[in-house]
Amino acid sequence: MNNSIILRSSIIFLLGFFFSVQFVSAQDKQERKVVQLSGIILNADSTDAVSGVNVYVPKKGRGTSSGRFGYFSMPVLEGDSVVFSFIGLKRQTFKVPDNVENDRISLILTMEVDEIALAEIEVMPYPTEEEFKQAVIAMNVVDPMSISRANMSPEMLLRWAESMPASGGENFRYFQQGQTLQNQDLYGPRPLRLLDPFAWGQFIRSIKRGDLKSK
């Protein structure tokens, strides 16, 4: 009997202690006032605004970033630690006061460059400088004029001309020919090119120019 009474008393005591802790923590959360934190972020010289700076409260899921002119604004709670971070700049932390008279806080924050000094490394393709000089002297340099002459040869120019797309004038002439053929189809059959003297003239001139030679 006595053991059961002691067990019940212990359970009641633990429940009361648990609910009292929850009530105090909830009361503390309710008492923390929401504050609108805003400001401008500048570089170390205070001459240019820094855009894209991450402004966030760790482990709270609240954050924003500075705009084009370095301005930011976000709601925070009293006692929050706000972190400002950006690649190449030193991270800074701002602690919101516990008792804020107004519901707004304005900041002008300057961020310094995070410089990292690295040791000097000399990269060489050869074990010694003397071997490198000998390899450079022994190199066979191609004559640039020979490359230019090969690229400007008639065969190469003709190959490039064949692979190039049609120009604006050629496309216009092709379109005009198609329009002419469509108009002819509206009023009668197309003329027979074998009986066209102009077509024969063009054919003879093309033979004289050598357009029909095998490539």
Secondary structure in CASP SS format (residue, H / E / C, confidence):
PFRMAT SS
TARGET T0000
AUTHOR 0000-0000-0000
METHOD secondary structure of the structure
MODEL  1
M C 1.00
N H 1.00
N H 1.00
S H 1.00
I H 1.00
I H 1.00
L H 1.00
R H 1.00
S H 1.00
S H 1.00
I H 1.00
I H 1.00
F H 1.00
L H 1.00
L H 1.00
G H 1.00
F H 1.00
F H 1.00
F H 1.00
S H 1.00
V H 1.00
Q H 1.00
F H 1.00
V H 1.00
S H 1.00
A H 1.00
Q H 1.00
D H 1.00
K H 1.00
Q H 1.00
E H 1.00
R C 1.00
K C 1.00
V E 1.00
V E 1.00
Q E 1.00
L E 1.00
S E 1.00
G E 1.00
I E 1.00
I E 1.00
L E 1.00
N C 1.00
A C 1.00
D C 1.00
S C 1.00
T C 1.00
D C 1.00
A E 1.00
V C 1.00
S C 1.00
G C 1.00
V C 1.00
N E 1.00
V E 1.00
Y E 1.00
V E 1.00
P C 1.00
K C 1.00
K C 1.00
G C 1.00
R E 1.00
G E 1.00
T E 1.00
S E 1.00
S C 1.00
G C 1.00
R C 1.00
F C 1.00
G C 1.00
Y E 1.00
F E 1.00
S E 1.00
M E 1.00
P E 1.00
V E 1.00
L E 1.00
E C 1.00
G C 1.00
D C 1.00
S E 1.00
V E 1.00
V E 1.00
F E 1.00
S E 1.00
F E 1.00
I C 1.00
G C 1.00
L E 1.00
K E 1.00
R E 1.00
Q E 1.00
T E 1.00
F E 1.00
K E 1.00
V C 1.00
P C 1.00
D C 1.00
N C 1.00
V C 1.00
E C 1.00
N C 1.00
D C 1.00
R E 1.00
I E 1.00
S E 1.00
L E 1.00
I E 1.00
L E 1.00
T E 1.00
M C 1.00
E C 1.00
V E 1.00
D C 1.00
E C 1.00
I C 1.00
A C 1.00
L C 1.00
A C 1.00
E C 1.00
I C 1.00
E C 1.00
V C 1.00
M C 1.00
P C 1.00
Y C 1.00
P C 1.00
T C 1.00
E H 1.00
E H 1.00
E H 1.00
F H 1.00
K H 1.00
Q H 1.00
A H 1.00
V H 1.00
I H 1.00
A C 1.00
M C 1.00
N C 1.00
V C 1.00
V C 1.00
D C 1.00
P H 1.00
M H 1.00
S H 1.00
I H 1.00
S H 1.00
R H 1.00
A H 1.00
N H 1.00
M C 1.00
S C 1.00
P H 1.00
E H 1.00
M H 1.00
L H 1.00
L H 1.00
R H 1.00
W H 1.00
A H 1.00
E H 1.00
S H 1.00
M C 1.00
P C 1.00
A C 1.00
S C 1.00
G H 1.00
G H 1.00
E H 1.00
N H 1.00
F H 1.00
R H 1.00
Y H 1.00
F H 1.00
Q H 1.00
Q H 1.00
G H 1.00
Q H 1.00
T H 1.00
L H 1.00
Q H 1.00
N H 1.00
Q H 1.00
D H 1.00
L H 1.00
Y H 1.00
G C 1.00
P C 1.00
R C 1.00
P C 1.00
L C 1.00
R H 1.00
L H 1.00
L H 1.00
D C 1.00
P H 1.00
F H 1.00
A H 1.00
W H 1.00
G H 1.00
Q H 1.00
F H 1.00
I H 1.00
R H 1.00
S H 1.00
I H 1.00
K H 1.00
R H 1.00
G C 1.00
D C 1.00
L C 1.00
K C 1.00
S C 1.00
K C 1.00
END
